[in-house]
């Protein structure tokens, strides 16, 4: 350990769980700054991995400096002075020499450096040379004669950590270095010894040192691999524990009928089931007949017919005499499913009930009484279905639509309505395989890719804002021909950013267009009262509203076959998967449909290139893979689902091989110790209970 490190850590016995304020140089005031980043202990700090690195390993002499290259120069301060500017700011100017020349450095707003960088002080600076004045502006520096490996802020791959107001990069790096010296080798390794081959020979302590202050590219790569495997192994262990816990649960009653109701319903459908729908239904029915409850996800592309499959599965359960709960994230989607299933269920005489926050009190009491009494019906609703006062003691099947919008606890609360009912989760967002393994490994998966027959062709076009008049003319023509249109914008109200048109402003603008004055246009967004949303959607579905200006509240579930035009403004501000979802609101009838993506004025070449991907592809799974590659899993989903923490280092678009290895290692570990009670898995168990308490609530016992 260096002299500086011994000074930093002192004689106090510091461990991974030590509060950060006791790290020398931090104290209570600075510790509060770190807490804004979720860092309260030394281990938290060691797990605060760098966002990126500045590569300034190339040392050069002053005479060899060239503009525009990140380099490092070692020398001695020749002159130094605080500089008072006309604006009242105090800057700092210094020169350093190395025997081959003199380099000027200028620091904006850092006049206090006059106390540190005095003439005669050895210094190392890293940065780029300004080509006009041949000086370094705000270079990173270290006043030190230390060897290269002891440098923290210059002359190496310098880590760039996430910061907060009042916390400088220099303070962060110094604190990380001190924490590494004090506690890196004492952090409990959650990966049991001998688990798989992916982690490699590097110890956890060395991996933490190399991820923060890598000695070279190979050290950084090995550290990243070691820590990524740990992240994925913990996540896969959580999912394996959940899968096993769910598989150990026994049914309280039989939930699958003979299929007579479903058979009659299929015969009454106006179209034949696709091969994908038949396969998915067979898989679901097989699960319903197993001795353990079903936990399956129905993963389908836009317009692939998930609702019909869920409906037919529900009929198998209804036939056995048990109610079905169909849970959706929004009232609009609940009402849409209610209308669709009511229409389909007429052929078999099955009752449908819709229960949302806006359902009248008397009707709510009636539905609650029917569910409490065990009536075999399909109850559709939002989070109102998981209220404590809604009792469903004989719940046979819980269907959760758009499952990524619900947390683990919400799904568990719904499941508790009937002991552990069969669970079928639906998503219209195609999920890349790696994301499926990472986030839904506790669920079996059925996939729908093919679209039902009888639907018209859907084409996608990209246009700039200058083409909007032509888009309006086309819209007027479609409406005049008896069709309907959506216009989607990314904001509800003006925010001062003129490049993003708000829904309310766009609604007024479209109503004033001469070509559209003869038609009825309405506005729909999430801040409207439920009754207002319901009224607008009812009018649009009935064809009495010709154009709907909306936010992404219509992203999923809205099914109006007569709508043939989707216009998305500032489309570059949406993810590809979200745009694919929006596009899926048209092309649901027999007529040809068009989706027009209007790029915003600041889209740039990259933004238009992303939109070209959507224009080129209509396979949602291929689009999702592109979206994962371009934006990462957190952005792909908008908000993190499943109650699982965001991965810090793992990149699901490039770490698929490690994910597979972690999955196999998790299966082997849990298979040998189902409750992780063995001494070899003590650190793993502690890490899981600390970081994954919510998803493990019903999985890790003993």
N, C-alpha and C positions, 0 to 999 in steps of 0.2 A: 504494500500500500504506500502511496506517495506521502511526502510530508504534508501536502495540502489536504489529502484525504484524511490523514490522521487528525489534522486540525479541525476539519469539518465535523467528523463524527465524534471527536473527543473520546472520553473514557466511558461515557454512558452506554449501557448495554441497550442497543436498539435492535428491534426485531421487525418482521414484516407487519405485525399488527400494531406497532407503535404509532400513536397519533402524530400527525405530521408536524404539529407545532413544536415537538420536542427535537426535531431534526435541527442541529445547529445552523444558524443563519435564517431560520424561518420564523419561529415565534408565533404568538396568537394572531397578530394582525395579518401577516402574510398567509397564515394557515386559512384564514377566512377567504382569502382570494382563491386559494386552491380548491376550497370547498365548492365554489361556484362551478368548478369543472367536475364535481363529484369525487374529488380526491381528499380523503381525510386520514389515510394511513400510508405508511411507507409502501405497502404492497399495492395500494391503489395507484401510487405514483409510478411504481415500476411497471404497472399494467397500462399506464398512459402512454401508449406507443406513439412514435413520431408519425405525422401525417405524410411527410416526405423528407428529402434530404437535399442539402446544397453541396454539390461536389466541388470543393475547393482544395483538392489534394495536390494540385500542381504548383510547386514552388518555383518562382522565377526571380531573377535579379531585376533591379529597376531598369537597367539599360535594355533588357529584353521584353519589357512590357509592350503589349499591343492592345488597342481598344477592343472592347466587346467580348473579351475572354475572361471567364471567372478564374482568378489566380490568387496565389498567396505570396506575400513578400515579407521577409524577416529583416528587421533593421533596428535602428536606434532613433529615438525622437531627437530631432535637431532643433526645432522651434515649436512653440505652442502658445496659443492665445485665445481667450474668449473674445467673441465678436458680437457687438451689440448692433442689431439691425434697426432700420427705420421703423419697422413694425413693432419694435419693442421686444423682439425675440432675441435670446442669447444663443448664438451658434458657437462652434468651436472649430478652429483651424490649426492644423499641425503639419509638419514635414518630417519625413524620416529618411535616413540614408542607410545604404548597405555597402558602401565602398565603390559601387558602380554608378551611382547617381542618387538623386533626391526625388522623393515622391511626395506630392501634396495630397493631403486628405482633408475633407470638409464634412463636418457633422452638423446637421440642421437641428436646432433646438436642444443641443446637448452641451451647453456651456460648462456644465458641472464636470466635464471630462478634464478641464484644466487642472483639477486636483489629482488626477490619476496619470495622465500622459504628460509628464513634465520632461523637459530636456534631459537627455541622458538615459531615459527609461528604455530598456529593451522592449520591443513590441513586434507582434506578428499581426498583419492585416490581410483580410481576404475580401475580394470584391471584383468589380469590373472597372476598367479605366474609361472615364468619360473622354470621348474622342475629340471634343472641342477644346477643353481646358487641360486635358491630360492629368486628371486627378481622380482619386477615388471619392465618391460621394457616399456618405453613411456606410463605410465599410464595417464588416465585423472585425473585431480586434481582440487581442489578448496581450496584456502587458506581462510578458513572461519570457524566460529563457528555457522553458521546459522542453523536453523532447516532444516529438510530434505526437506520440501516443498519449501524452498527458494533456494535450490541447483539447479544449471543449468547444470553442467558438470559431476556430480558424484552422486552416491547414489540414482538413480531413473531410470525410463525409459528415457534414454538420447536420444534426437532427433538427427538424422543424416540428415542434409540438403545438397542439392547439393551446391557445392562451385566452386570457380574459383581461378586461380593463384593469390596469394597475399592476399586471404581472408581466415582466419582460422575459424575452427569450433567454437572456443571460441568467436570470434568476432561476428559470425553469431548468436549464441545463445543469447549473451548479447543484441544484437540489436533487436532480435525478442522479448525478454522479455520486453525491454523498449517500443517497439511498442505496445505490448499487453496491458501494463499498461496505455499507453497514449490513445490508439484509439480503442481497441477491441470492446468496448461497443457502439462505435459511428459509426461503419461500417453499412451502410444501408443494411437491409436484403432484398434481391431480391425475397424471397418467401413470397407472401402475407399472412397475418395472417389468420389462419384457413384453409390453403391449405392442404388437405389430412391429413392422420394420420402418414405417413411415417417419417416426420422429428422428431416426438416425442416432448417432452416438453422442450428440451434443447434450450436455446437461441443461436443466432449466435455468440455473444461475448464469451459465455462459450464454445461453440464448437471450436472456434479458440484457446482459451487457452488450452483446453484439447488435441487438435490435435498436438500442439507443445510440451506441457509439461504435459502429462497425469498423473493424480493422481494415477490411477490404470487401470487394464485391462478393467473394465466396462466403465470407463470414456472415454477411447480411442475408444472403440467400439461404444458408443453412439455418440461421436463427428464425427467419420468417417461416420456413418449412416446419420447423419444430413447434413454433407457437400457433401456426395455422392448424396443424394436426391436433394440437391440444384443444383449440376452440371447437373444431368440428367433432372431435371425439366426445367432448362434454355434451354437445348438442345431440349427437346421435345416441349417446347413453340415455339422455332424458327421453328421447322418443322411443327407444327400446324398452325402457322401464314402463312407460305409459302403455305401449303395445301389450306387454306381458300382463300388466295389471288389468287391463281391459279384457284380455283373453282368459284371465282366471275367474272372471265374474260369471256367475250362473244366471240363467234366465229364471224369472219368477213365474212366467207363464208362456205358453206357445203363442207366437205372434204371426204365423203364416197360415193362411187359409189354403184351399185347394186350387185357387186361381180361377174359379168360375166367374167372379165379378170382373177380374182383369181381362179374361177372354172375351166377355161380352163387350167391355169397353173398347178393346182393340177392334172388334168387328164394327163398332159404331164410328170409329175415327174416319174422317173424310180423306185420309191418305194412309198409305201403308207405312209401317215402321221401317226405318233404315236398318241395315245389318248391324251398325254400331249400337243402335237403340236396343235391338233384340239381344245382343251379347251382354250389354250393360244390365238389362233387366234380368237376364238369366243369372248373372253374377250376384245381383242384389237378392233375388229370391233364394238362391242357394245359401246366402248368408242368413236370411230370415229363418231358415230351417235348421241352422246349426245350433248346437247346445249352448253357445256363448253369444252375447249380443254383438250385433253388427256395428262396425265403425268403418264406414266407407265414404270416399269422396267421389262424386260424379263430376268429372272434369270435362267440360265441353266447350267447343268453339262457339262463337256467336251464331245463333240461329240453328244450332244442331239438335234442338228438341229435348233439352234436359227436363223441362217442366212436365212433359208428357211421361217421361220415364219415371219421374218422382211420383206422379199421379198414379200410374199403374202399380208402382211398388206400394203406395198407400192403400190401394184397393185390396191387395193381399192381406194387409194387416186389418183393414176394416172388416174383411170377410171373417177373420178370426174373432171378431167381436170387440176390438179395442180401438180407441180414438187415436188420431194422428195429429201431431202439432207441426205446422209448417211456419217456420220463423224467418222473417225477412228484415233487412236493415232499415227500410223506409216505409212510411205509410203508403206512398205511391205504389211501391212494389207489392205491398200486401193487397191493396185494392186490385191491382192488375192481375195478380194470381187468383184472387177471389173471383173476378169476372171470368177468367179463363177456365178455372176448374168448375165453376158453376155451370158454364156452358157444356163442358165435357161430361160432367157427372149426371146431367139430365138423363142420359141413355141408361144409366144403371140405378138411378134414384138414390144416390148417396148425398146426405146433407153436407153443406159447406157453410162454415161460420167464419166471419172476419172480425177480429178483435184487435183494435188499435187504441191509441190514447184518445182519439176523438169519437170512439164509439159511445153512443148515449148510455147513461148510467143504467137505465132499465134493461137495455139490450145486453150490456156487459154482465149484469147479474144473471140474466137468463142463460147466456152462453156459459158463464162460470158454473151455474147449477148443472147444466147438461154435462160439462166436462167432469165435474165432481161425481156425478152419477154414473160415469163410465159409458155414456152414449157413444156408439161407434160413428164418429163424424170426423171430418177434416177441419181442424181449427187453424186459420191462417192469421198471423199477426206479427207485430213488431216486438220490441222488448217487453211489451205489456204481457206477453205470454209467460214471462219468467217472474212476474210479480209474485211475492210470497202468498198473496191471498188467492191466486189462481191455483186450484188444486186439480191435478190430473192423476189420481192414484193408479189408474190402469193404463197409463200412456204406453202405447205399443211401439210407436215410431216417431222419432224427432227428425224433421227435415230442416236443415239450416241453409238458406240460400245466401249466396255471396259470402261464404264462410270467412274469408279473410278480414271481413269488417267486424267480426266478433272475437273477443278474447277467450282464452281458455276458461276463465271463471264463468263467463256467460253461458258457454256451451255446457259446462258442468252443471250449472244451476238448472238449465232446461232438462238435462238428463236426469237430475234428481227428482223430477216431477213424477217419474214412474219407476223408482229404483234405478236401474240402468236400462233404459229402452234401447232399441236399435237406433243407430244414428246414421243419417245420410246427409252429408254436406255437399252442397252444389257450388260450383263457381263457373261463371261464364268467361273468366279470364284464363286463357290458356297459360299454363305454367311450364317453364322450362324444366327439364328432368332434374337438373341439379337443385333447383329451388323446391321441387316436389320432395326430393329426398331430404333436404335440409329443414323444411318447415312442416311437412306432412307425413313424416316417416312413421307416425303412429296410426296412419289410416291406410286401408287398402284403396286402390284407385281403379275406377272404371273410366274409360275415355270415349268421348264422342267427337268425331272429326267431320263426318259427312253431314251435309245439309239435307233436310227432307225434300222430296221432289215437289215440283209445282211452283217453285219460287223463281221470280224473274232475275235477269242478269243485273249485277251490281258493278258499276264502274267508278273509279276514283280519279279525280282530276285535281291538279295543283294550279293555283292562280295567285298572282300578286294582288295587292290592294287596288292597283290601277284597273284590274279587270272586274271590279265589283259591279259597275253598271251593267255589264253583260250578264253577270250572275243574276242580278235582279230581273233582267228581261227573261232569262230562262226560267226563273222562279215563277214569274207572272204567267208564263206559258204553261207550266206544269199545273198551276192552280186553276187556270182557265179550263184545262182539260179534265178537271175534276179531282186532281191529286192534292196532296198536302205536303208541307215542308217544315223542317226544323232549321233554326239558326242558333248556333251555340257560340257563346262567348265565355271567356275565362273568369270574368269578374262580375260582381253584382252591382257595385256602384263605383263612381269615378274615384280614383286615388291620386290624381295628379299626374299619373303616367299616361300620356296621351296615346301611346302606342297600344295600350290595352283598352279596348272599347268595353264599357260596362253594359250589362244587360239592360238596365233601365234606359240608358241613353240610346242604345241601339234599337230598343223597342220603339222609342219616339221617332227615331230617324226613319225606320222602315215604314211606320204608319204614315209618314209625310211623303213617301215616294209616290209620284203620280201613277206609276205602273201598278202599285199595290193598294191604292186608296179604295178600290171597289171590294177588297177582300178583308175579312176579319182576322186581325193579328192579336195574339194575346201573349202575356209574359208569365214565365214560370221560373221560380228559383226557390232555394231552400229556406229563405226567410219569410216566405208567405205563410199565413196560417194554414193548418192542414185542411180546413174547410175550403179555403181559397184555392189551394193546390188541387183538391178533389174536383171542384167546380170547373177549373180550367181544363184538367185532363178529361173529364167527362165530355165537355163540349168539343174538345179536339178529337177524341175517340169517336164521337157521334158525327164528325164531319162538319160541324157548325163553325169551327175555327179552322181557317185554311193554313195559317202559318203560326208557329210557336217559337218565340224567342226565349231561350232557356240557358241556364248554366248546366253543369254536369249532373244535375239532379235527374236527368233523363238517361244517364249513362247505362243503366241496366234495367231490364225488366219491362220497359215500356214497349208495348206491342200494338202498333196501329198499321195494319197491312196497307192501308191506302196512302201512307206517307212514302213518297218516292224521292225526296230531295233532302239531303243533309248538307248544310253549309256550316263549316267550322271556321270562325274567325280567329286570327292569331294562332293558327294551328300549331306553329312551331313551339308554343308554350306548353303543349300537352305531350305526354309520353306516347310512344307508338302503341302500346297496349291499350291505353285509354282512348286514343283515337279509333282504334279497331273496335272498341266497345261502342263508341258513339256511332260509328259507321254502321254497326249492326242494328241500329234502330230503323234503318231503311232496308229495302230488299227483302221484306218479309211477306210481300204479296206477289201476285202473278205479273205485275208490270215491271218494266226495266226501271232501275233506280240509279241515282247519281249521288256521289259524295264529293263535294268540292271543299278542298282544304286551302284556305286563304292564308298565305304566309304573311306574318307581320312585317313592318318596315325594317325592323332590326333583326330579322331572321338570320341573315348571313348565309354564306355557302353551306356551312355545316347544318344549319337548320333546314334548309331546302333539301339537302342530301338525305336527312332523316325522313322527311316527308316522301321523298322518292321511294324509300323502302316500302312505305305503306301503299303507294300507288302501284308498285311492282308485285307485291305479295298480297294474297287474300287468305293464306293459311295462318290462322291465329297463332299456332304453335311456332312457326318459323318467325313470325313477327315478335313473339315473346322472347325468343332466343336473341334476336337483334336488340330488343329493348334491354334485356339483362346485360348484354355486352356493352351497350352504350351508356347505360345509366346506373347499373348495379341494382341489387335486390331491394334496398330500402326505398329508392325512388320508384322502382317498378310498381311497388304496392302502395305508394303514397304514404301510408302509415304502417308501422310494424304490426303484424298480426300475431295471433297465437300466444301473446304474453311472453314471447321469447326475446331476450336481449339482442340488440344489433351486434353482428359480428364485427370485431374491430379490425382484424387483419385479413380474414378469409375473403376471397373474391370468387364467388360461385361461377363466374364466367370462365375462370381459368384453373380453378382448384378442384375440378371434378374427380380427378384421380385420387387426390388426398381425401375427398369426401367419401369415395367408395371404400378406401382403406379404413377410414375412421368408422364407417358403418359396420364393416366386418369385425373390427376390433371391439366395438361396443357390443355387438351380438355375442361375441366370445366371452367378454367380461361379464355381462349380465347373465349369460347362460350358466356360467360357473358359480355365480354368486348373485342370485336374483334380487336380493335386498341390500347388496353391498355391505354386508355386516362383517366380512372378513377383514383382518388387520391390513392386508395388502391393499384393500380398497378404501381405507379410512379417509385418506386425503381426498379421494375422488368423491366419496359420499359428502364430506364437509363442503367441498366446492360446489356440488350440485345443490345442496340445501341452501347455501348462501346466495347463489346466483340464479337458481331456477325454482324457487320455492313455489310459485304459483302453478306452473304446469306440472309440478310433481306432487301437488296437494293430494291427489288420489292414487299416486303411483308408488311412492317410496315409503314403506311402512316397516315396522319392526325396530 
